[in-house]
Amino acid sequence: MENQAYTSIPKEKFAFADKRDISHDKKLETKPRSYMRDAFSRFCKNKGSVVGAVIIIILVLFAIIVPFLTPYAVAYNDTYYVTTLPKNKLFAETSFWDGCEARVDGQLTFMYYYAMGQETGHYAVKNQEYTVDEEGMYHYRLDSYQKTGMIYRNLTNEQYAQLMQYQDETGRQVIYPTIRVSDRPSAIQDQSNANYYYETTGTSRTEIVYDENGNVIPVYWSYKAGTATNDGYTSRMRIEGEDGFIGEDGETYYYTYARRTSSGVEVRVNYYEYYIYYHSYVLQDGITEPYFIFGTTGSGQDILTCLSSGARFSFIFAIVVAAVNLIFGAIYGSIEGYYGGKVDLVMERISDILASVPSMIVITLLKLHMGGSSQILVLFIAFFITGWISMASTTRMQFYRYKNQEYVLAARTLGAKNRRIIWKHIFPNALGTLVTSCALVIPSMIFSETSLSYLGIINLSTGNITSVGTLINAGQSYLATAPYMSLFPSLFLVLLMLSFNLFGNGLRDAFNPSLRGSED
Amino acid sequence: MYMFKYVLKRLGLLIMTFCIIMLMCFTLIKLLPIVVTVQIGQDANIIYRQLEARGYITNVVYDSATQLWSYDTVPILKQLGFYLQRIFQGDFGIGVSMAEYRNQPVWDIFMEKMPPTVLINVYSTLIGVPIGLGLGIFAALKKNKWQDQVISVFIILLISVPSIVLGLIVQYVFCFKLQWFPLTMNSGFDYFTWPMFRSMLPAVFSLCLSSIAGYARFTRAELTEVLTSEFMLLARTKGLTRGQATLRHALRNAMVPIFPMILSEFVLVLSGSLVIERMFSIPGVGRLYLDSITYQDYDFFMLLSGFYTLVGLAAGIITDISYGFIDPRIRMGAR
């Protein structure tokens, strides 16, 4: 009780307090960890999501860079290089990814391809290598870049002159000796086939005539040196040499390289060389040779270009739609969640009803109504109508969680306006969840866009735009003959979905602070 | 009583939502121009008179000088009246623009297309549920062992591979390379014969693979959570063996969220998968729906839209209600 005698504390017990002695709170010596840094470190601990993120980056880079690197455009197509097999020059000497297919054929078919290589040195039978089994069947690899061989092409006189000039400048032979119309095959389907340049017997060309070395005998159209010819061939590139060849009668002969037609000439060209000439010399569109890393589609489009452009379109489209959905959904959900009560009830009904309309019906109705306008716009509106609702409900949930917390009450007491409370105090809490769901929405959007293109409800392949779904759809009808056509788009889609799934899981865990330290 | 009231309330909401959606669809459809396709050899007069009789158009006049037909469109509200009247008489309309189904009752065609869709989805559920649950339970029991890791990788792969690609793989490997099954489904109506069943199998596989992954993931997540809860420890302390405890306590509790999921899946499968149906040429409802869009046959479109909407809504309500029936602790709609 004696301590309570405050009134009579002896004076000497008091001392002046030195200000320096007052110990303030010590400054924290450890580094503060921000929310983002924390989330990042938690994300990095999850190996799967890091792998996912890396794959996503690679896919995005693929979509951004590749369309600039390939000389082809989406609208490019070629009538001869259709369903051309994928070829990678790194694998050219292996029997994988070399643009060739393994074939087993009888002698007639085999010689058809083998003779191509004999004539031009462009081997349709890979390296002219083959084996014959005991049943007389030929096993060989058919190069899909060379199997077109020769074609007849009608040129005007100017084009003809230009082509000959190209031959002399580059030293690459494009035009080969032509064949007299009467010597061409009599069967209708073979008449315009320029690859039958060799002698055959039998009514339906069933027997091939060989010379003593086992080679086919050409039946080129030739004329005696000194006699008049009207093929107008002035190029130095001649397979018989500058001086012609000596015929059986001891005279010098020259081959005929063109046949006059009413509008110009008809020449027999090697399509591989002609393709190079046409693209590098006439069109000058940057294509130096036929080289399709992922092969071509049934209509002759380059799959690599289509896939990367389609991917680019899908990414841009998905990000734009996700952003629009996020903004609209966030505003809608904020209003719902913050004001609650009657406002919430009415707005919730509206979004409820919209959410229960199957998305297929939304898209169909939109398509029927806006069939004339751009399909991209239809798709955009459809994804917007169905997409923002989940964003809104996420935001709404977060608002219900935070709006009655003490700090919000404190802010209100200090006189903060509604708008300030919404944007400054509550909304940032919802942002993490929203960004995560945004990231997860992107693959599902690409997936549904793919399904819709596949089902043919939306047709995005116009001009220079295509989509992954269109490619898969185009590939399915060639599943039996050219499975690679659907392989590459499918592979892209699988990688995309897989990496986004892994990435999304990691992101969700990373933004969830309650998991802090749970792995350790 | 809670339950009864809650069910009634949900049903009321369902009907209301359904009516609003259908009204929206109807209006939007009727705002479109009427497609009148007169094939060669058909009498245009009959077609226009049919449309007039169905209450779509009125004042049909043929101008023989210009050879053009002119008509007025009936106001949408009036058309809605006619439509409702006909629906209550059980008449859902008649096929107009699809050559296959022209002048046939829409409802009959719809019922004819239901069996393949339903069968394929029922088969896939019958295969998918046991395998999925089994895998999930196994993975949960072997948590963080190599078996669990293998199953987890399998699950994430299957979930990530889109159904289009899955279908393509199944078609390529089983139908084309191995030639175990025909490439597409057989035509005909004898659904319960062996060749028919065999031709359905690729589609069934493609469908059930992804649902297996879904079930397995969900079961594993639920079961691992239950297995770590305290009443499991109590059950073991009481003297139950691990098997007994898992079967009687953990599994029953884990089934609470799983069972409604299976139920809603089962309802949702009625609507089928448009992609799979297209890929394997299954003559089902999905194909009919796609065709009705392509050929703009509005009676088909209305019926099928209604069907899809109803299935979606029903799946939601069944899920919610079944929670209450399975677990007496959950009282739906109670405050």
Interface residues (C-beta under 8 A of the other chain):
Chain A: D352 I353 S356 V357 P358 M360 I361 T364 L365 K367 L368 H369 F447 T450 S451 Y454 L455 G456 I457 G469 I472 G475 Q476 L479 A480 P483 S486 S490 L493 V494 M497 L498 N501 L502
Chain B: T17 I20 I21 M24 C25 L28 I29 L31 L32 I156 L157 I159 S160 V161 P162 S163 I164 V165 L168 I169 Q171 Y172 F176 S271 L274 V275 R278 M279 Y289 L290 I293 T294 Q296 F301 S305 Y308 T309 G312 L313 G316
